[in-house]
Amino acid sequence: MKYIFQVRIKEGHTAEEYADAWVKASKIIQRAPGARGTELHRKMGDDKTLIAIASWDSKNQRDAMEGQHNAKVAEIIRSAAPFCEITPLGEFEDPEWVVLPPND
């Protein structure tokens, strides 16, 4: 499954500031069972809007990670709060099947 959220960088701050905190928190979160990686993307034409995608084996595993308070992750998130607004976009299932073009 995918957990997706949007990050809006506040005036006077940069995406790089958020990315630094995001990498620190992601390194810790990705140690949790079921974590399959994270991606951070900058919106084309708008360097103040980012989208983050966290991949998990299951919603239950992500929920279990969220249910276990990690003081270090909480501190990292608090440190980023002054320079961004985070909007969860939701939890999405992996596709049941994917069609890829042939490698001709």
C-alpha positions as CSV (number, residue, x, y, z in Angstrom):
1,M,0.0,0.0,0.0
2,K,1.0,3.6,-0.4
3,Y,0.6,6.4,2.1
4,I,0.7,9.7,0.3
5,F,0.9,13.3,1.6
6,Q,1.5,16.8,0.3
7,V,4.0,19.1,1.8
8,R,3.6,22.9,1.3
9,I,6.7,24.9,2.1
10,K,6.1,28.2,3.9
11,E,7.5,31.5,2.6
12,G,11.1,32.1,3.7
13,H,11.9,28.4,3.7
14,T,13.0,25.9,1.2
15,A,12.2,22.4,0.1
16,E,15.7,21.4,1.0
17,E,15.0,22.3,4.7
18,Y,12.1,19.9,4.7
19,A,13.9,17.2,2.8
20,D,16.7,17.2,5.4
21,A,14.1,16.4,8.2
22,W,12.2,14.0,5.9
23,V,15.4,11.9,5.3
24,K,16.2,11.8,9.0
25,A,12.7,10.6,9.9
26,S,12.5,8.2,7.0
27,K,15.7,6.5,7.9
28,I,14.1,5.6,11.3
29,I,10.6,4.8,10.0
30,Q,12.0,2.5,7.3
31,R,13.4,0.1,9.9
32,A,9.8,-0.8,10.8
33,P,8.5,-4.2,9.6
34,G,6.7,-3.9,6.3
35,A,8.3,-0.6,5.2
36,R,9.3,-0.7,1.6
37,G,10.7,2.7,0.9
38,T,9.9,6.3,0.5
39,E,10.0,8.9,-2.2
40,L,9.8,12.7,-2.1
41,H,8.9,14.6,-5.3
42,R,8.9,18.3,-6.1
43,K,5.9,19.6,-8.1
44,M,6.9,20.7,-11.6
45,G,6.7,24.5,-11.8
46,D,6.2,24.9,-8.1
47,D,9.3,24.3,-5.9
48,K,7.2,25.0,-2.7
49,T,4.9,22.0,-3.2
50,L,6.1,18.4,-2.6
51,I,4.5,15.0,-2.5
52,A,5.7,12.2,-0.4
53,I,5.0,8.6,-1.0
54,A,5.7,5.9,1.6
55,S,5.3,2.2,0.5
56,W,4.3,-0.5,2.9
57,D,3.6,-4.2,2.7
58,S,0.2,-3.6,4.3
59,K,-1.9,-1.0,6.0
60,N,-1.7,-3.1,9.2
61,Q,2.1,-2.8,9.3
62,R,1.9,1.0,8.7
63,D,-0.7,1.4,11.4
64,A,1.4,-0.7,13.8
65,M,4.4,1.6,13.2
66,E,2.2,4.7,13.8
67,G,0.9,3.1,17.0
68,Q,4.4,2.8,18.5
69,H,5.6,6.3,19.6
70,N,9.1,7.1,18.6
71,A,10.4,10.1,20.4
72,K,13.2,10.8,17.8
73,V,10.7,10.8,14.9
74,A,8.3,13.0,16.8
75,E,11.1,15.5,17.5
76,I,12.1,15.5,13.8
77,I,8.5,16.2,12.8
78,R,8.2,18.9,15.4
79,S,11.4,20.5,14.1
80,A,10.0,20.7,10.5
81,A,6.6,22.1,11.6
82,P,7.5,25.8,11.5
83,F,8.5,25.7,7.8
84,C,5.8,23.5,6.2
85,E,2.2,22.4,6.2
86,I,1.5,18.7,5.7
87,T,-1.7,17.5,4.2
88,P,-2.4,13.7,4.2
89,L,-3.8,12.7,0.8
90,G,-4.6,9.2,1.9
91,E,-3.8,5.5,1.8
92,F,-3.9,3.8,-1.5
93,E,-3.8,0.1,-2.4
94,D,-1.2,-1.2,-4.7
95,P,-2.6,-2.1,-8.1
96,E,-3.9,-5.6,-8.5
97,W,-2.0,-5.8,-11.9
98,V,0.2,-3.6,-13.9
99,V,0.5,-3.5,-17.7
100,L,3.9,-2.6,-19.0
101,P,4.9,-2.0,-22.6
102,P,7.1,-4.7,-24.1
103,N,10.8,-4.0,-24.4
104,D,11.1,-4.0,-28.2
